[in-house]
């Protein structure tokens, strides 16, 4: 995704329109308290004149008590206003951040598979968590400080002007000097902050890959390599953050300089007026206090200016994701899904990823209620077919139909409600075993749940779990073995009770005993359903009603196991590689082209590697 640049005004309007306007009532109350707190600074500055002229110089005793109680009242009012506005504004900022995170998650879950291939999990986590946190931190600083400081600054400048407009003008004499440097600093901060956000996403992605691949890292002794890679990215990140901090701190530093110039000008000019008697000490102290009080608000506003550029860089990234087009949508007038157990048809389907075409006019038919197996080398298009059926992708040309209804004519939830999927990667969530099976459903009876536990052989290992169904399975099901995870996914599919079943290499990563148990559960699951199977092990599909052989995005052969062996070709070669394994064993079902030449050397290891390479 190309980086989009927005002006501060555009980002501010978007933030108000989509997130802040709904809190306008609460925000108005908070602004009222901001006004009280900001005005209290002006009241304290104005109080300096009677305190010096009436009390300290003229010695009027009656004014002493008055000044004391007014000063106490100002501090009490300031304290109450400060607490009230911070509570209200923090509530707004937290609700805004929560709404932003929820909208981002909702939006990203609607994106297609290509989007998630381009944006790895670590990148998206950084956007949802890191970028929103960065915006929220700056937003909280802005709404709890900028409003108060801006109001206080206006009030204090009003007090200063009321004492002497010329003094006020002299105090601001250095402001034109900093306009261009401040603008340059803001652009510098925005660029560096954008770079830091990208590097932060890269770091998150790297950590995600390391922790998910920790076993392979250990087995391949990659600890030092991964540490070095992470160190290099971290070094760039630190350098960028330091540059961002330099740019952000330069703005309040420039304010210090122009404030010093202004104070010097006022002292030189105003001091002579006091000496000549044109101004009183009380007037000078009121002016000096007012301008002194403006010093900290100015510095804070300058710092917030730099912080806003950091937030703007994060907001740009957030808005880019929220504005990313959703390519897969339900039709405006969706058709009802087919009733009963439907067949599945792909007719002259083509599909490309970028400039690479992966499906070339592919056509196949899976009969209703039967098992159709898909075999072929890695990259032949098997998993892509599953993605097309469930509309994780749409074809470039051709049609995909479930029964007599095209997948693009159905509402996406209705379409996906027709499928249950059991894959090699048995995805479980870090929740209880029960929650991983029912997936939020509240209409599942104990009897129905027990039936699927028995059918999927989950009941076999359930007594060994400390809390039974209430046992947490750990991140990605790490507390369970591979075979146990597969059985939980099968129980989930049985409970869904959908008419179409997709099995994607569901037993390829299991040991022999686990494979036997899981295969028994899969056979039970597939009865009465239209089943499509992707299998590496041909032993699991010998009984399929039809086997479709794919090669480079095309159907090159199809038939039963016996028919394909008799014809020879790719399937027969695969069968020879897997089941003859280099041995000269006669099989009347194998054609001559599929039997091993006895003159060839006995190389089971080579054949095994070839088999693994073909199946991926």
N, C-alpha and C positions, 0 to 999 in steps of 0.2 A: 504494500500500500504506500503510495507516494505521500510524502509529508505535505499537509495542507497548512497554509499560513493564514491566520485570522487576525484582524485588528483587535485591540483591546475592547473597542466599542462593540464589535460583533460578538465577541465572547461574553461580554457583560450582558448584552441584550438577550442572548441565548440562555444564559444562566438565570436571568430574571424570568423570562417567558416560560421556560420548561420546569423550573424548580422553585424559585423564590416567590413568585406571584401568589401561589397558594397559601403562603404564610404572611401575606401582606398585613393582616390584622395584628398578628403578634409582632411583626416588624414595626408597625406604627407605634405600638406601646413602648417597644424598646427604644425607638428613636426619641420618644418623649423623655424617657429617662436619660438618654444621651444628652439631650438639650439641657436638662437640669444639671448634669455633671459638668458639661462644658461651660455653661453659664456661671457655675460656681467659681471658676478660675477668674472670670472677669469681675465677679463680686468681691473676691479677695483682693484683687489688684486695686479696685476702686476704693476699698476700705483703707488702703494705705494713706490716702490723702487726709481724712479726718484724724487718723491715728497719729500722724506726724504733726500736722498743723494744729489740731485742736488739743491733742493730749500731750505730746512730747514738747512742742514749742510753746503753745499758749497755756498749757497746764490746766485745762478745763476738766475738773474732776468728774462732772456729770457725763462727759463723753467716754470716760474710761470704761464704765460698766456697760454702756451701750455697745461700744466696739467689741468688748469681750464676748457678750452674749450673741451678737450678730456673727462673730467669727466662729463661735461654737455651733450655731445653727447651720452655717455654711458647711462645716465639716460633717455634721450629722446628715444633712441633705445629700452631700456628696457620697457618703458611705452607702446610704440606702439606694441611691440611684445606680451606683456602681454594681452592687449585688444584683439588683433587679434586672438591669440590662444584660449583665453577663449570663445570668440564668436563662433569660428569654432567648438571647442570641445563640448560646450554646445549643439550646434545644432546636432552634432553626437549623444550625449548621449540621448537627448530627442527623436530623431527619432528612436534610438535603443530601448528605453523603450517602445515607442508607438508600434513598430513592435512586440515586445515581448508580450505586452498585447493583441494585436489583434490576434496573433498566438495562445496564450493560450485560449482566448475566442472561437476562431474558432475550436480549437482542442477539447475543453471540450463539445461544443455543438454537436459534432459528436459521443460522447460516449453514451453507452447504458444506460438503466434505472438502471442496477445494479451498474454502476459506480457512478451515482448521489445519489443512496441510501447510498453508502459507504462514499461519500464526500458531506457533507451538504453545503448549500449555503454560510454560514459564512466562512467555510474553504476555499472554492473556491474564494470568494471575497478577503480574506486575501492573497491568492496566487497571484491573478491577480493584486491587488493594493499594498498591504503591501510588499510582497516580491520583486516585480519589483521596487517599490520605494526605498527599501533598497539597491538593486543592483545599481539602477541609482545614488543614493546619493554617494555611494562608488566609482562607476565608474567615476562619475564626478570629485571626489577628486583625483582619480588615474590619469586620463588623463589630468587634468589641473594642477596637482602638481607633480606626480611621474616622468613624462617625463622630465619636467623642472628641477626638483631637481636632477634626475639621471645624466642628461647632465652637470648641474652645478657642481655636485660632481666630475665627471670625469675631467672636466676642472680645477677645483681648486686643485685636487690632482696632476694633471700635473704641475701646477704652483709650488706647494710645492716641488715636486720631482726635478724640475729644479733648485730650490734654494739649496737643500741639501737632497739627498736620505736618509741619515742616520736620519736626523730630521724627514722626512716623515715616516720612519719605526718606529721610537720611538713613533710618534703620534698614530700609529695603534697597539701599543703593547698590548692593552687591548682587541682587537677584539676576539681572540681565547677563551677568558674567557666567552664570552656571547653566543657562538654558541649553546651549549646544552640548557641553560636556555631559549633562544629565541625560539628554536624548540619546547620545552615543552609548552611555553606560547602560541604559535600558535595553537597547538593541543587543548589546554585547551579552547582557544577562539572559535575554530570551534565547539567543543562539546556544549559549553554554548550557542552559537549563534543558533545552530540547535534546542536546547531545547527552546530558546526564541521564535523562529519562530513558533514552534508547539503550545506553550502556546498562542501566538498571534492569531493563527487560532482558538483555543478554545474560546478565548475571543470574537472574531468576531462571532463565531457560537452562543455563549450564547446571545450576543446582538441581533442577528437576531431573535432568538427564543423569546426573551423577547418582542421586539417591535412588532413582528407579533402576539404574543399571549397576548397583553396587556389587552384586554377585559377579558379574562379568568383569568389572574393574578389578576385583580381588583375584579372580582366576587368571587374568591376563597380566597381573602385576602392573596395572596402569595408575596406581595411586600417585606416583611422582609426576607422571605426565598430566593427569587431571589437575593436580595441585598447581603445576606450572601454568596450565591454560587458564585456570581461575585467577592465579596471581597476575597474569598479564592483563586480563580484563579489569581486575580490581585496580591495578595501577592506573589504567586510563581513567577509570571512574573517579578515583581520588583526585587525579590531576584536574579533571573537569569540574568536580565539586569545589576545589580550591579556587579555580578561576571564577566560578559562579559567585562564590562568597566574596571575592575581590570586587567584582562588579557591583554586587548588592551593597557592600559596605562603602563603596566610593560615593554613592549618592548622599547618605547622611554626612559623610566626611566633607563633601562640598558645602553642605548646609552649615557645618561648623565654621568653615572659612568665611562664607558670606555673612554669617551672624556676627562673627568677630569684626569684620569690616564695618557692619552697621552699628554695633555697639561703640566702636571707636569714634565713628563720625558723630553719634549722638552725644557722647561724653565731651568731645572737643567743642561742639557747637552749644549744647545745652549747659555745660559747665559755665561758660562765659555769661549766659543769660541769668543763671542763678547768682553768680558773683555780682552782676550788675543790678540784681534785685527785680528783674523782669518776671522771674518765675520763683515759686516757693519751693522749699525742700519737699513738702508734701506732694506737690505736683510732679516734681522730678522722681520721687520714690514711687508714686503711682505709675508713672510712665515706665520707669525702669523695671518695676515688678511685672507690669503687663508684658513688656518685651522679654523679660527673663522667663516668664511663664510660657511664652511662645516658643522658646528655644527647644524644650523637650518635645512638644507636639510636632514641631517642624522636623526634628530629627526622626521621630517615629514615623511620620508620614513619608519622609524620604526613604526610610528602610522598607516600609510597606510597598512603596513604588517598586523597589527591587524585588521584593517577595512576590508581588503581583506578576512580574515577568516570569518567575519560576512557576507560579500557578498557571499562567497562561500557556506555558509549554505543555504542562500536564493536561490542561483543558483541551488543547488542540488534539492531543492524542485520544482523549476520551471522545471528543466530538467526531473524530474520524471514524472510530469504531461504531458509534451510534448512527452515523450517517452512511455507513457501508451498506450498499444495496443488498436486499435479500432476494436472491434469484429464484429460490424454490418457494412458491406460494400456492395455497389452495385456490382452485378456480372460484370465480364469483358465484357461479351456479353449479355446485358440485353434484355429480350423480351418486346414487346410492351404491354402495359396494355390492358385489354379487352375493347371492344367497347360497347357502350350502357349501360344499367343497368344490372350489373352482379349479379349472386348469390354468396354466400359465403359458403365455406366448410372447416371444420376441420376434419381430418381423423386420428384417433388413435394417438392423440397428447399427449405427456408426457412432463413435465417440472418440473425442480427442482431448488430451491434456496438453494445453498449449499447442505446440507445433507437432506433437507426437500423437499419431492416431493409434488407438489401442484396440478398437473394435472396427472390423471391416465388413459391413453388410451382414452382420450375424443374425441368423434366424434359428429358433429352436422352439419346441413345444413340449411341455411337461403335462402329461395327462392327469386329469383330476383323480385324486385318491391313490395315485401310484407314486413310486419312488424313482426319481430321475437323478442319476449321478453325473457329475461333471469331473472329467480328468484332463490333465494337460500340464505342460511345464509352467513354472512360475512366469508370470507375465502373459499367460495365454488369454486372460480375461475372466477367469472364474469368479474371483471376488468382486470384480467390477459388475458382473451380472447381478449379484446380490444387492449391490448398491443401487443399481437401476430399478430392481424390483421394489425396493423399499423407498425409492425416491430420495436417496441421499445424493443421487446425481440424476440428471435428465439427459437423454441421448441427444446428439446433434441432429440426427435424422432417424427415421424409422419409428416404430411404435412398440410399447410394452403394455400388454393387456393382462388383466386378471379376470378370468371369465371372458365376458364380452365388453368389459369396461376398461378403457385406457387408464393407466396410473395417473396421468395428468388431468383426468376428468373427475377424480375423486378428491374429497377433502383429505389432506395429509394425515390427520389423526385416524380417519376411517380406514385409509389404505394401510397404515402401519398396524392398525388393530387386527389385520388379517394374518399377521406373521408372528411366529415365535422363532427366535434365533438362538442357536447353541453353537458357539465358536470355540476355537482352540484357546483364545484368551477369555477365560471365564471371569467376566467383570463382576466383582462384588464390591459393595460399599462398606465403609467402616461403621457398620451398624450391626444390629443383632441378626442372628440367622433367620428369625421369623420375618423381620423387616425386609431382608434380602429376597425372600420368597414372595411375600404378599405385595411388596412394592407400593405401600400406601393404601392398598384396598382395605376397606372396613367391612365388606360384605362376605368375608370368607369364614365359613363355619369350621368348627374344630374337626368335624368329620371329613370335610372336603380337604382340609389341610393335611390331616393324617393320611388320607388316601394318596395324595401326591408324594408325601414323604416316603410311604411304603413303595410306591411304584418307581420312584427315582432312586431307591436304595439309600436315601438319607437316613432312614430309621436304623440302618445297620451301624452307623457310627455315632448317632445321636446320644446314646447312653454314655459314651466316652467323654462328652463335653460337660464341663463343670456346671454350666447353667442351662444345658439343654438348648431349646429354641431361643432362649434369651441370651445366649453366649454371643459376645461381639466377635466378629470374624476378623477384625484388624484391617489396616489399610490394604485395599485391593484383595481382601480375603487371605492375608498372609498367615493368619492363625490356622488355616486349613491346608491340607495337602492338595495337590493338583487334582487327584481323583475326587476328593470330597467337594472341591469347588465346582467341578463339572456336574456332579450329582445335584448340587444346590441349584445350578442354572437349569438343569433338566426339570427339577421340581417346579421352578418358576415357570418354565414353558408349559408344563402340564396344567398348572393352575390357570394360565392364560387361556388354554383350550381354544387355540386359533385353528382355522382350517388349513393353513399353509405352514410348513416347517422348513426352516433353512438350517442346514448343518454344515458348518464351515470347519473342516478338519478337527472335529470335536474330540477325537481320541488320539490324535497324532503325537501328543506330548506325554502320553500316559504309559506306565509300565504295563506288562502283560496282564497282571491280575486286575489292575484298575480298569484297563481297557475292556476286559471281559465283562466286568460289572456295569460299566458305563454303556457298553454296546447293548447289553440286555435291556437297560432302561431306555436307550434310544429306540430300539426295535419296538418297545411297547408304546413309546411316545409317537412314533410315525404311523401307527395303525389308524386307518380311516382318515388320513390327511394327505394332501398333496405335498410331497417331500422332495426337496432338492438338496443334494449332498455334494460337497466338495471333499474329496478324500485323497490323502497321500497313499494310504495303505489300501491296495486293491482288494485285500481280503475282506474289507468292510463293505464292499459294494458288489460282490459277486452275485448277490441275490437281488440286485436292483432290477426293476422292470425295464429300464432303459438306461444305457450308458452313453453319454455324449462326450466325444473327444474334441477338445479344443486345441488349436495351435495358432499362435500369433493373431488372436482376435477373430478367428473364424472357426466354424464347425467343420471338421474334416472327416468325421465319421460318427455313426451312432448305431446302436443296436443292443442286443442282450450280450451278456458276457460270452456265451458260447458262439454267437454269431461273429463277434469281433475277433475272437481267437481264430475262427475258421478263415476269416478274410485276411488275416495278417495285418500289417501296418503298424501304426504307432502304438495302439493298445496292446497288440500281441508282443511287440518289443518290450513294452513296459512290464508286461506279465512275465516274460522270460527273465528280465533283469531282476525282478523281485523274487520270483518263486523258483527259478532254476539256479540263480546265484552262481553261475559259472560251472554248474555240474551237468554232465551229459545224462539227463534223465528223460526217458522217452515219455511223451504224453500224446495220445492219439488226437486230442483236441487241438494241439498246437500245429500250425502249418509248418512246412519245411523251413520257411524263411524265419520262423520264430524259434526253431530248435537250434541249440548250440552246436557248432561244428566241433567234433571230437578232436580235431587237429589243433584247435586253439588252446593256449595254455590256461590252466585253472587259476583264474585271478578273481576270487570272490571280493577281495578288498577293493579292487578297481571298479568292479560292477556295482558294489555297494555305494561307492562314491559317486559313480555316474547316476545311480538311482536318486541319491540325495540331491545331486545337482539338478536333475530334471524336475523333481517335485518341489524344489526350493526349501 
